[in-house]
Amino acid sequence: MKTVISSILCLSIILSAVPGLSLATCKQDTTPPQVVITSPSENQTVSGKILLSASVSDPIVRGQKTSGIKAVRFFIDGTFYEIDKQAPYTAELDTTTLSDGLHTLQVRARDNAENKGKHKITFNVLNNPIDPPSDNLILNPSVEDCLYSPNPSPNPFYWHKGGWGTNTAVFTYPAEAHTGQKGASINISSYTNGDAKWYFDDVVVIPGENYIFSNYYKSTVPTRLTARYTMSDGTFMYLDLGYPATASNWTQFSASFTAPQNAISLTVFHLIETVGWLLVDDFSLVKESIPVYPFNQGMVTLSFDDGWLSSYQNGIPILNNYNIKSTQYIFTDALGTQGYITSSQMLDMQNQGHEIGAHSKTHSDLTTLNNSQLVDEILGSKQMLEAMGANTITSFAYPFGEWNENIKNIIGQSGYHGARTAMLQDGGFNSADQDPYLLKTFSIEINTPVSEVQKLINEAVNNKTWVILVFHQIENNGGQYSTAPQNLQNIASYISQNNIKTVTIGQGLNELGQ
């Protein structure tokens, strides 16, 4: 197809003033193939049987024929290794045939016009991988193990340098160590934007599981810790873990978090984003061993945010069909506006057995408000809903999932028995000793497969925990936070067929601490 297109592009028919046509034909292809090695990556440490792969293309250039790729050859340390004549261009390498240490991979491509393109990288072979401590998921966590080469400076095994933007960053390894002989450092001498960081190879994580990350550092400036998750669809998700302060002595930073839905692996960036220096050492990532205080049986809650009309029209009939009672979180300013329910429809849901909860008055980010504004949003929304005829409001849902200790305190002082989160970092399962004002959740979105929801429900049942599922619109072809009616139907049917206990938020709060 490429050849046909390029032939059309380069063929021009020129009409001249004199009757007749002048035909200009394509020139010979003189453009070399474009070659990019896609696996392994530069300086990656590998072991065992691995796949070598390269992306190779024959560029379309106006005025030239495209001849097509003739062959792609793989070279290890300058010696021919394998040839592939059909995309995708790959070769299998057993690293045990190579010595431990630095090696080169070069991929050379030739098109049918005999133009040549190539790409070369360096990679590390370690045929006896370093095992992490029994509970530490990070390989080479103290950056002690490495191979030396005079240029560039050595990298620790399973570690990478990274950065972006306009800044001048110098990475040093080995550097001063917290323990052992080696640490790693970054010095930024000029800065406009971006960051620089050391980071470890991705490790596998399990969605919904709790983890604790820590490392030791010294720095002349405040820094930032960011988790980068690789999701099941190949995209990345970034979540900040914290903002370590300046530290002239070795200081440990620690943060706990829950792996979000659809995450398959993660790494953590300890990054610097201003002029200054940062030393890092002794990293740890472990599954958090939290004593789980189980309920008598696993429980599921279906909660709906905002008061969307589609939830009332499309969702409530499905839930009623399976005798599942939900909790509906309403922000009062939306009532009666386009796309949202009216106060009468809210009371109709309540009369059908569904619980009404408060979601503030204006759906503002509460962390940006002063105390008088917080009281108006939190207590005011409760009072307004009750004045409309809602039963006593016992729970609150944080708008956007944003909260802090001051907001928690005002919620408690306003007469609520509990509050529900929504942020990914607050996600997970609730045990019987859960903080009632930080109820954990899982957000169900347009791309959340029913099978994933079923796994969450099964885990709650098996571990006797409480899983809270958060929905928004129930409609076809909606936005990110919508759920198709058929998916809600399948979820409700699964719950019903398996006789799984469902509770409203208020009912679940009543079982905490029992």
C-alpha positions in Angstrom: 0.0 0.0 0.0 2.9 2.4 0.8 4.4 1.8 -2.6 1.1 2.6 -4.3 0.6 5.8 -2.3 4.2 7.0 -2.9 3.9 6.3 -6.6 0.7 8.5 -6.7 2.4 11.2 -4.8 5.5 11.4 -7.0 3.6 11.1 -10.3 2.7 14.5 -11.6 0.9 15.4 -14.8 1.6 18.9 -15.9 -0.6 20.7 -18.4 1.4 23.2 -20.5 0.2 26.0 -22.7 1.1 23.9 -25.7 -1.4 21.1 -26.4 -0.2 17.9 -24.9 0.9 16.5 -21.6 4.3 16.4 -19.8 4.8 13.4 -17.5 7.2 13.6 -14.6 8.0 10.2 -13.0 9.4 9.3 -9.6 13.1 9.5 -8.7 14.9 6.5 -7.4 14.5 5.9 -3.6 17.5 7.3 -1.8 16.0 7.6 1.7 17.4 5.1 4.3 15.0 3.1 6.4 14.2 4.4 9.9 15.2 1.9 12.7 14.4 2.1 16.4 15.2 -0.7 18.8 12.1 -1.2 21.0 13.4 -4.0 23.2 15.5 -4.1 25.2 15.8 -0.4 26.2 19.1 1.5 26.6 21.1 0.2 29.6 18.4 -2.3 30.5 19.5 -5.3 32.6 18.2 -8.6 31.2 18.5 -12.3 31.9 17.1 -15.6 30.5 15.3 -15.8 27.1 14.3 -12.3 25.9 12.8 -11.0 22.7 14.8 -8.5 20.7 12.6 -6.2 18.6 12.9 -3.2 16.4 10.5 -0.8 14.6 11.6 -0.4 11.0 9.9 1.7 8.4 10.6 2.9 4.8 9.7 6.6 4.8 7.5 8.0 2.1 9.2 11.0 0.5 7.5 13.1 -2.1 9.1 12.7 -5.5 10.7 9.3 -4.6 9.6 5.7 -5.0 9.2 3.7 -1.8 11.0 0.5 -2.4 10.0 -1.4 0.8 12.1 -3.2 3.5 14.2 -6.0 2.2 15.7 -7.4 5.4 16.5 -6.6 9.0 19.6 -8.0 10.6 20.4 -8.2 14.3 24.0 -8.0 15.6 25.3 -8.8 19.1 28.6 -7.1 20.0 29.2 -6.5 16.3 28.7 -10.1 15.2 25.8 -11.1 13.0 23.1 -12.9 15.1 19.8 -13.3 13.1 17.9 -12.0 10.1 14.2 -11.2 9.8 12.5 -10.3 6.5 8.9 -9.7 7.7 7.4 -7.3 10.2 7.3 -7.4 13.2 11.1 -7.6 13.2 12.2 -9.7 16.2 14.7 -12.3 17.3 15.0 -14.4 20.4 18.1 -14.2 22.5 19.2 -16.6 25.3 21.3 -14.4 27.5 23.1 -17.5 29.0 25.1 -17.6 25.7 26.6 -14.2 26.7 28.8 -13.3 29.6 27.6 -11.1 32.4 28.3 -7.5 31.7 27.7 -4.8 29.0 26.8 -5.8 25.5 25.7 -4.0 22.3 22.8 -4.7 20.1 22.7 -3.2 16.7 19.8 -3.5 14.2 20.6 -2.9 10.5 17.8 -2.5 7.9 18.1 -2.5 4.1 15.4 -1.5 1.7 15.0 -2.9 -1.9 16.8 0.1 -3.2 19.8 -0.9 -1.1 19.5 2.0 1.3 20.7 1.2 4.8 19.6 2.4 8.3 20.7 1.3 11.7 20.3 1.8 15.5 22.5 0.7 18.3 22.0 0.4 22.1 23.9 -1.0 25.1 22.4 -3.5 27.5 23.5 -5.4 30.6 23.3 -9.1 31.0 23.0 -10.6 34.5 22.4 -14.3 34.3 22.1 -14.8 38.0 19.7 -12.0 39.0 20.0 -10.5 42.4 17.1 -11.6 44.6 15.6 -8.9 46.7 15.1 -9.3 50.5 12.3 -11.7 51.1 9.6 -9.0 51.4 11.2 -6.2 49.3 9.8 -6.1 45.8 12.6 -3.8 44.4 15.6 -5.5 42.9 19.0 -4.2 44.0 17.2 -1.8 46.4 20.4 -0.4 47.9 22.0 0.2 44.5 25.1 -1.7 45.5 25.3 -4.0 42.4 26.5 -2.7 39.1 28.8 -3.1 36.1 31.4 -0.5 35.4 32.1 1.1 32.0 34.3 4.1 31.5 31.7 6.0 29.4 29.0 6.6 30.4 29.2 6.4 34.2 28.0 3.0 35.6 24.3 2.4 36.4 23.2 0.2 39.2 21.5 -3.0 38.0 17.7 -2.6 37.5 17.9 1.2 37.8 17.5 4.0 35.3 18.1 7.7 35.0 15.2 9.9 33.8 14.1 13.4 33.3 12.4 15.9 31.1 12.3 19.6 30.4 14.9 22.4 30.2 17.4 21.9 33.0 21.0 20.8 33.5 21.2 17.7 35.6 24.2 15.6 36.4 23.7 12.0 37.6 26.4 10.5 39.8 26.9 6.8 40.6 28.3 5.7 42.9 27.8 8.5 45.3 27.7 8.9 49.1 25.8 5.9 50.6 23.4 5.6 53.6 24.5 2.0 54.0 27.0 -0.1 52.1 29.4 1.5 49.6 27.1 3.1 47.0 24.3 5.6 46.7 23.1 7.7 43.8 22.8 11.4 43.3 21.5 14.1 41.0 22.7 17.7 40.9 20.7 20.3 38.9 22.8 23.4 38.2 20.4 25.4 36.1 16.6 25.0 35.8 13.7 26.3 33.7 11.2 23.4 34.0 11.0 19.6 34.2 12.7 17.2 36.6 15.4 14.6 37.0 15.2 11.3 38.9 16.6 7.8 39.5 14.0 5.0 39.3 13.9 1.2 39.6 12.5 -1.4 37.2 8.8 -1.8 37.4 7.5 -4.4 39.9 4.2 -6.2 39.7 1.4 -4.9 41.9 -2.1 -6.2 42.6 -5.0 -3.8 42.4 -6.6 -3.2 45.8 -3.6 -4.4 47.7 -1.8 -2.0 50.2 1.9 -1.3 49.9 4.5 0.7 51.8 7.3 2.5 50.0 10.3 4.0 51.7 13.8 5.3 50.9 16.6 7.3 52.5 17.6 10.7 51.1 19.6 13.9 51.6 18.8 17.1 49.7 19.4 20.8 49.6 15.9 21.5 48.3 12.4 20.0 48.8 11.8 17.0 46.5 8.8 14.9 45.3 7.9 11.2 45.3 5.6 10.1 42.5 4.3 6.6 41.8 4.1 5.7 38.1 1.6 2.9 37.5 1.5 0.9 34.3 -2.1 0.1 33.6 -3.5 -3.0 31.9 -4.1 -1.0 28.6 -0.5 0.1 28.5 -1.0 3.7 29.6 0.6 5.3 32.6 -1.0 6.8 35.7 0.9 9.1 38.0 0.1 9.7 41.7 2.2 11.7 44.1 3.2 9.9 47.3 4.6 12.9 49.2 6.9 15.9 49.2 10.0 15.3 51.3 11.5 18.4 52.9 15.1 19.6 52.7 17.4 17.2 54.7 21.0 17.8 55.5 21.3 14.3 57.2 20.1 11.0 55.9 16.3 10.9 56.4 13.8 8.2 55.7 10.6 9.0 53.7 7.8 6.5 53.9 4.3 6.4 52.4 1.5 3.8 52.2 -0.9 3.5 49.3 -3.3 1.1 47.6 -2.7 0.0 44.0 -5.5 1.3 41.8 -7.8 -0.7 39.6 -6.3 -2.0 36.4 -2.7 -1.4 37.6 -0.3 -4.2 36.7 3.1 -2.7 37.8 4.7 0.4 39.2 7.9 2.2 39.8 8.5 5.2 42.0 10.3 8.4 41.0 12.2 10.4 43.7 12.6 13.5 41.7 14.2 16.9 42.0 12.7 19.9 40.1 14.8 22.9 41.0 18.4 23.9 41.3 20.0 21.8 44.1 21.1 18.2 44.7 19.5 15.0 45.9 21.1 11.8 47.3 19.1 8.6 47.4 19.7 5.1 48.8 18.1 2.1 50.5 14.8 1.8 48.7 12.0 -0.5 49.9 8.6 -1.5 48.6 6.6 -4.1 50.5 3.1 -5.3 50.7 1.5 -3.8 53.8 0.7 -6.4 56.4 -2.4 -4.7 57.9 -4.3 -6.7 60.5 -7.7 -7.2 58.9 -10.6 -7.3 61.2 -13.2 -9.1 59.2 -17.0 -8.6 59.2 -19.2 -11.6 59.8 -19.5 -11.8 56.0 -18.4 -9.8 52.9 -20.6 -6.9 51.9 -21.1 -4.8 48.8 -22.4 -1.2 48.5 -23.5 0.4 45.2 -23.3 4.2 45.7 -24.1 6.8 43.1 -22.7 10.4 43.1 -24.2 13.7 42.2 -27.8 12.9 41.6 -27.7 12.3 37.8 -31.1 11.9 36.1 -29.7 8.9 34.2 -29.0 7.1 37.4 -32.6 7.6 38.5 -34.2 6.7 35.1 -31.8 3.9 34.1 -30.1 2.7 37.3 -32.9 2.6 39.9 -35.2 0.2 37.9 -32.2 -2.2 37.5 -31.4 -2.2 41.2 -35.1 -2.5 42.2 -35.4 -5.6 39.9 -32.7 -7.3 42.0 -33.8 -5.9 45.3 -30.5 -4.0 45.8 -30.8 -0.7 47.7 -28.2 1.9 47.0 -26.9 5.1 48.6 -27.4 8.2 46.5 -25.1 11.2 47.2 -26.7 14.5 46.2 -25.2 17.9 45.9 -28.1 20.2 46.5 -27.3 23.0 44.0 -27.8 20.5 41.1 -31.3 19.5 42.1 -33.8 20.4 39.4 -31.1 21.5 36.9 -30.6 20.0 33.5 -29.3 16.4 33.6 -30.0 16.0 37.4 -32.9 14.8 39.4 -35.5 16.9 41.2 -36.2 16.9 44.9 -39.4 14.9 44.2 -37.4 12.3 42.3 -34.9 12.2 45.2 -37.8 11.4 47.6 -39.2 8.9 45.2 -35.9 7.0 45.4 -36.0 7.2 49.2 -39.5 5.8 49.2 -38.3 2.9 47.2 -35.8 2.0 49.9 -32.7 3.8 48.6 -30.6 5.9 51.0 -29.9 9.6 50.5 -26.5 11.0 51.4 -24.9 14.5 51.3 -22.3 15.5 48.7 -22.0 19.2 49.6 -24.1 22.1 48.2 -21.9 23.2 45.3 -19.6 20.2 44.7 -16.5 22.5 45.4 -13.1 21.2 46.3 -13.4 21.5 50.1 -9.7 21.7 50.6 -9.8 25.2 49.0 -12.4 26.6 51.4 -12.2 28.4 54.8 -14.0 27.1 57.9 -17.2 29.1 57.5 -17.5 28.0 53.9 -16.9 24.4 54.9 -19.6 24.5 57.5 -22.0 25.9 54.9 -21.1 23.2 52.4 -21.1 20.3 54.9 -23.7 21.1 57.5 -25.7 23.2 55.1 -26.2 20.4 52.6 -27.4 18.1 55.3 -29.9 20.6 56.6 -31.2 21.4 53.1 -31.7 17.7 52.2 -33.5 17.0 55.5 -35.7 20.1 55.0 -36.8 18.7 51.6 -38.0 15.5 53.3 -35.0 13.3 53.3 -34.5 11.0 56.3 -31.7 11.9 58.7 -28.6 12.2 56.6 -25.9 10.1 58.2 -23.1 10.0 55.6 -21.2 12.4 53.4 -19.2 11.9 50.2 -16.2 14.2 49.6 -16.5 16.1 46.3 -13.7 15.0 44.0 -12.6 12.7 46.9 -10.5 15.7 48.4 -10.2 15.8 52.2 -8.0 16.7 55.1 -8.1 16.4 58.8 -9.9 19.7 59.3 -12.7 18.7 56.9 -13.0 15.3 58.6 -13.5 17.0 62.0 -16.1 19.4 60.6 -18.0 16.4 59.1 -18.0 14.7 62.5 -19.1 17.9 64.3 -22.0 18.3 61.8 -23.7 15.1 62.9 -22.5 12.7 60.2 -21.7 9.1 61.2 -19.2 8.6 58.4 -17.8 9.9 55.1 -16.8 8.2 51.8 -13.7 8.9 49.7 -13.2 8.7 46.0 -9.5 9.3 45.2 -7.4 6.4 43.8 -4.9 6.7 46.6 -7.8 6.2 49.1 -9.1 3.2 47.3 -9.4 -0.3 48.7 -11.5 -2.6 50.9 -12.9 -1.7 54.2 -12.4 -3.9 57.3 -14.4 -3.7 60.5 -11.9 -1.3 62.1 -12.0 1.1 59.2 -12.0 4.9 60.0 -15.7 5.7 59.4 -14.8 9.1 58.0 -12.4 7.6 55.4 -14.4 4.8 53.8 -12.5 3.3 50.9 -14.0 2.9 47.5 -13.5 1.7 43.9 -14.7 3.9 41.1 -16.5 2.2 38.3 -15.9 4.0 35.0 -16.8 3.6 31.3 -13.8 1.3 30.6 -14.2 -0.8 33.8 -15.0 -4.4 32.7 -17.7 -6.3 34.5 -15.2 -9.1 35.1 -13.0 -6.6 37.1 -16.0 -5.6 39.3 -16.8 -9.3 39.9 -13.2 -9.8 41.1 -13.6 -7.0 43.6 -16.8 -8.5 44.8 -15.3 -12.0 45.1 -12.4 -10.6 47.1 -14.7 -8.8 49.5 -16.7 -12.0 50.0 -13.6 -14.2 50.4 -11.9 -11.9 52.9 -15.1 -10.8 54.7 -14.5 -7.1 53.9 -16.7 -4.3 52.7 -16.3 -3.1 49.1 -18.0 0.2 48.1 -18.5 0.7 44.3 -18.9 4.3 43.1 -21.0 5.0 40.0 -22.1 8.3 38.3 -24.1 8.4 35.2 -25.9 5.2 34.0 -26.1 5.7 30.2 -24.7 4.4 26.9 -22.0 6.3 25.1 -21.3 8.6 28.1 -18.2 10.1 29.5 -15.3 8.7 31.5 -17.4 8.4 34.7 -20.4 6.7 33.1 -21.5 3.1 33.2 -23.6 1.4 30.5 -27.0 0.1 31.8 -26.2 -3.4 30.6 -23.0 -3.4 32.7 -24.9 -2.3 35.8 -27.5 -5.0 35.0 -24.7 -7.7 34.8 -23.2 -6.5 38.1 -26.5 -6.5 39.9 -27.4 -9.9 38.4 -24.0 -11.3 39.6 -24.6 -10.1 43.1 -28.1 -11.5 43.2 -27.2 -14.9 41.7 -24.4 -15.4 44.2 -26.5 -14.3 47.2 -24.0 -11.6 48.1 -24.9 -9.3 51.0 -25.6 -5.7 49.9 -25.8 -2.7 52.3 -26.3 1.0 52.1 -23.5 3.2 53.5 -25.5 3.7 56.6 -26.1 0.0 57.2 -22.4 -0.6 56.6 -21.4 2.1 59.1 -23.6 0.4 61.7 -21.5 -2.8 61.4 -18.1 -1.1 61.9 -16.5 -2.0 65.1 -18.7 -5.0 65.8 
